[in-house]
Amino acid sequence: MPFRKAFMKRQKLLHSLGAVLGLVLFSAVLWVLHRELQEYHYHDIVHHVQEIPGWRFALALLLTVLNYLVLTGHDTLAFRYLQYRLSYGKIALASFLGYAFSHNIGFALLSSASMRYRLYSTWGLSTGEIATVVEFNGVTFWFGVLLLGGIAFVWEPLPLPSSLQLPFLRSVHPLGVVFLLLVAGYLLFSALRTTPLKIREWELPLPPLRLAVAQVVLSSLDWMLAAGVLYVLLPAIDGLSYPQFLGVFILAQIAGVSRAPGWAGGV
């Protein structure tokens, strides 16, 4: 009985800490938004929002819904990698809640991972299996960046902003080549290597080729939809096509420029 009381007390303390952490994160979000928007007046923002045609809002909403639907595929692929059977409804619920919190609050390791842990552990997954799902999603996330960024940077290189402070690179073309080589290497390893990839004492079983291709394709679709949400809401920019905007969008994500709370779409 004393052990049970101590356990219950510890659980209550953890729940209280979680509530406090949520309040701190929410306050931080409000502070960031206040700092970033202090140069703009409320009436000016409302005026510019009202100038956006209604069909653009409808299209952005549709793309956002599709984006979150695609994001449920990340967890679905992770469960195939684990060879663990769980209904799609449960996977979709955990995925949606996890990404909804991480995209709007930030701090993915605290928000998204903790949400997945709470749900997946209730449904019988071990801590190691949940960690594998989170890590697999992270890999899937970045390979979409690598493929789309590689194609965009090689097809139409952009000059690198001086704020990035990369003295050895003047354009993103070399980055594009490296990105595409990384994607090709990942797919090649998945096709040819049958044993886990070992780095010192750390082992990483590579997914089969079909699963690796699905990762890259699904993540690329995720990024295309996320960029599309912002593209349809922005004022028309003369001469800037969606493919060109996608390259700028990917570069901004890599540089960390667009990692603000409330970011639309999906990562």
C-alpha positions as a printed Julia matrix, in Angstrom:
267×3 Matrix{Float64}:
   0.0    0.0     0.0
   2.76   2.56    0.79
   4.28   1.83   -2.64
   0.9    2.35   -4.33
   0.42   5.67   -2.53
   3.89   6.81   -3.54
   3.22   5.82   -7.16
  -0.11   7.65   -7.23
   1.53  10.73   -5.7
   4.25  10.64   -8.33
   1.67  10.35  -11.12
  -0.25  13.32   -9.72
   2.96  15.34   -9.6
   3.75  14.49  -13.24
   0.26  15.56  -14.33
   0.69  18.86  -12.46
   4.08  19.45  -14.08
   2.55  18.75  -17.48
  -0.13  21.38  -16.9
   2.48  23.91  -15.76
   4.66  23.15  -18.79
   1.68  23.63  -21.1
   0.95  27.01  -19.52
   4.6   28.06  -19.86
   4.67  27.04  -23.54
   1.41  28.88  -24.22
   2.78  32.01  -22.56
   5.95  31.71  -24.64
   3.86  31.48  -27.82
   1.95  34.65  -26.89
   5.22  36.47  -26.17
   6.74  35.43  -29.52
   3.62  36.5   -31.42
   3.54  39.83  -29.59
   7.2   40.48  -30.4
   6.87  39.51  -34.05
   3.64  41.46  -34.66
   4.33  44.58  -32.6
   5.11  46.61  -35.75
   1.69  45.8   -37.22
  -1.66  47.23  -36.19
  -4.68  45.01  -35.67
  -6.88  46.95  -38.1
  -4.23  46.72  -40.84
  -4.0   42.95  -40.41
  -7.8   42.58  -40.54
  -7.93  44.77  -43.64
  -5.35  42.7   -45.52
  -7.0   39.44  -44.47
 -10.35  40.69  -45.75
  -8.75  41.41  -49.12
  -7.97  37.7   -49.61
 -10.68  36.14  -51.8
 -12.91  33.57  -50.13
 -11.97  30.86  -52.6
  -8.36  31.15  -51.48
  -9.35  30.48  -47.86
 -11.42  27.51  -49.0
  -8.54  26.1   -51.04
  -6.09  26.64  -48.16
  -8.46  24.82  -45.81
  -8.78  21.93  -48.25
  -5.0   21.67  -48.62
  -4.59  21.75  -44.84
  -7.09  18.9   -44.39
  -5.32  16.88  -47.09
  -1.98  17.68  -45.46
  -3.03  16.3   -42.09
  -4.51  13.26  -43.83
  -1.17  12.64  -45.53
   0.61  13.07  -42.19
  -1.29  10.11  -40.76
   0.6    8.07  -43.34
   3.87   8.8   -41.51
   2.73   6.87  -38.44
   1.14   4.19  -40.63
   4.47   3.56  -42.35
   6.2    3.54  -38.97
   3.91   0.73  -37.78
   4.65  -1.23  -40.94
   8.33  -0.78  -40.19
   7.71  -2.04  -36.66
   5.53  -4.88  -38.01
   3.02  -3.97  -35.3
  -0.7   -4.18  -35.99
  -2.86  -1.29  -34.81
  -6.08  -0.01  -36.35
  -5.8    2.95  -38.7
  -8.34   4.88  -36.64
  -6.09   4.83  -33.58
  -2.98   5.62  -35.63
  -4.74   8.54  -37.33
  -5.96   9.94  -34.0
  -2.5    9.84  -32.4
  -0.9   11.27  -35.55
  -3.39  14.12  -35.88
  -3.19  15.14  -32.22
   0.6   14.86  -32.21
   1.09  17.01  -35.29
  -1.62  19.48  -34.29
   0.19  20.17  -31.02
   3.71  20.25  -32.49
   2.75  22.49  -35.42
   0.91  25.04  -33.32
   2.92  24.95  -30.1
   6.34  23.86  -31.34
   8.81  21.85  -29.25
   7.96  18.63  -31.07
   9.89  16.38  -28.67
   7.82  17.67  -25.76
   4.43  18.09  -27.42
   4.14  15.59  -30.26
   6.22  12.82  -28.69
   4.48  13.09  -25.31
   1.07  12.95  -26.97
   2.05   9.84  -28.92
   3.5    8.25  -25.79
   0.29   8.81  -23.83
  -1.91   7.26  -26.53
   0.32   4.5   -27.9
   1.31   3.28  -24.43
  -2.37   2.99  -23.59
  -2.79   0.81  -26.67
  -0.03  -1.59  -25.66
   3.19  -0.27  -27.24
   6.41  -0.33  -25.27
   8.59   2.74  -24.72
  11.12   1.42  -27.25
   8.44   0.87  -29.89
   7.05   4.37  -29.4
  10.55   5.82  -29.66
  11.0    3.92  -32.93
   7.78   5.45  -34.3
   8.96   8.95  -33.39
  12.42   8.38  -34.9
  10.96   6.85  -38.07
   8.69   9.88  -38.48
  11.69  12.16  -38.13
  13.54  10.32  -40.88
  10.46  10.41  -43.11
  10.05  14.14  -42.48
  13.59  15.01  -43.59
  13.68  12.89  -46.71
  10.86  14.95  -48.19
  12.97  18.04  -47.56
  15.98  16.41  -49.19
  14.16  15.26  -52.32
  12.17  18.43  -53.02
  15.02  20.69  -51.95
  17.47  18.74  -54.1
  15.27  18.97  -57.19
  14.44  22.65  -56.65
  18.01  23.71  -55.85
  19.49  21.88  -58.83
  16.76  22.87  -61.28
  16.79  26.57  -60.4
  19.51  27.5   -57.89
  18.77  30.36  -55.5
  21.39  32.76  -54.11
  21.98  32.08  -50.44
  21.04  34.95  -48.08
  24.04  36.47  -46.34
  22.26  35.96  -43.0
  22.92  32.22  -43.26
  26.65  32.91  -42.94
  27.87  30.13  -45.23
  31.01  31.65  -46.76
  31.84  28.6   -48.91
  28.45  28.51  -50.66
  27.04  31.27  -52.84
  24.06  29.33  -54.2
  22.02  26.32  -53.17
  23.1   24.24  -56.2
  25.78  22.27  -54.27
  23.26  21.65  -51.49
  20.8   20.29  -54.06
  23.37  17.83  -55.36
  24.2   16.65  -51.82
  20.5   16.3   -50.96
  19.79  14.15  -54.0
  22.83  11.98  -53.31
  21.6   11.41  -49.75
  18.17  10.32  -51.01
  19.71   8.04  -53.63
  22.09   6.57  -51.05
  19.24   5.87  -48.62
  17.19   4.09  -51.28
  20.25   2.17  -52.5
  21.1    1.01  -48.96
  17.48  -0.04  -48.43
  17.56  -2.07  -51.62
  20.93  -3.78  -51.12
  21.64  -3.99  -47.4
  19.97  -6.83  -45.5
  21.69  -6.33  -42.14
  21.19  -3.37  -39.77
  23.37  -0.31  -40.27
  25.82  -0.16  -37.34
  27.38   3.01  -35.96
  29.51   1.97  -32.98
  27.02   0.3   -30.59
  23.97   1.77  -32.31
  22.06  -0.35  -34.82
  19.53   0.91  -37.37
  17.57  -1.74  -39.29
  16.89  -0.2   -42.69
  13.37  -0.47  -44.11
  12.8   -2.49  -47.3
  12.99  -0.55  -50.56
   9.22  -0.34  -51.01
   8.81   1.21  -47.56
  11.73   3.59  -48.09
  10.25   4.81  -51.39
   6.89   5.31  -49.66
   8.66   7.42  -47.0
  10.22   9.73  -49.57
   7.06  10.07  -51.69
   4.73  10.62  -48.72
   7.0   13.2   -47.11
   7.41  15.04  -50.41
   3.62  15.21  -50.79
   3.39  16.51  -47.23
   5.82  19.36  -48.0
   4.12  20.2   -51.29
   0.75  20.53  -49.57
   2.22  22.57  -46.71
   3.85  24.97  -49.16
   0.61  25.11  -51.14
  -1.32  26.37  -48.09
   0.97  29.37  -47.74
   1.23  29.94  -51.49
  -2.54  30.32  -52.03
  -2.85  32.73  -49.09
   0.01  35.01  -50.1
  -0.69  38.04  -52.28
   0.08  37.44  -55.94
   3.8   37.84  -56.63
   4.63  38.62  -60.24
   6.76  35.98  -61.89
   6.92  33.62  -58.88
   5.52  30.23  -59.82
   4.63  27.52  -57.32
   7.79  25.45  -58.1
   9.93  28.54  -57.48
   8.03  29.28  -54.28
   8.49  25.67  -53.17
  12.27  26.07  -53.43
  12.17  29.25  -51.33
   9.86  27.54  -48.83
  12.18  24.56  -48.43
  15.22  26.83  -48.02
  13.36  28.81  -45.35
  12.54  25.61  -43.48
  16.13  24.44  -43.6
  17.32  27.82  -42.32
  14.75  27.68  -39.53
  13.12  30.93  -40.63
   9.56  29.56  -40.7
   9.63  27.58  -37.45
   7.13  29.85  -35.75
   4.2   28.64  -33.64
   0.98  28.37  -35.59
   2.68  27.45  -38.84
   0.1   26.17  -41.3
   0.35  22.83  -42.97
   2.45  19.97  -41.9
   5.74  19.19  -40.31
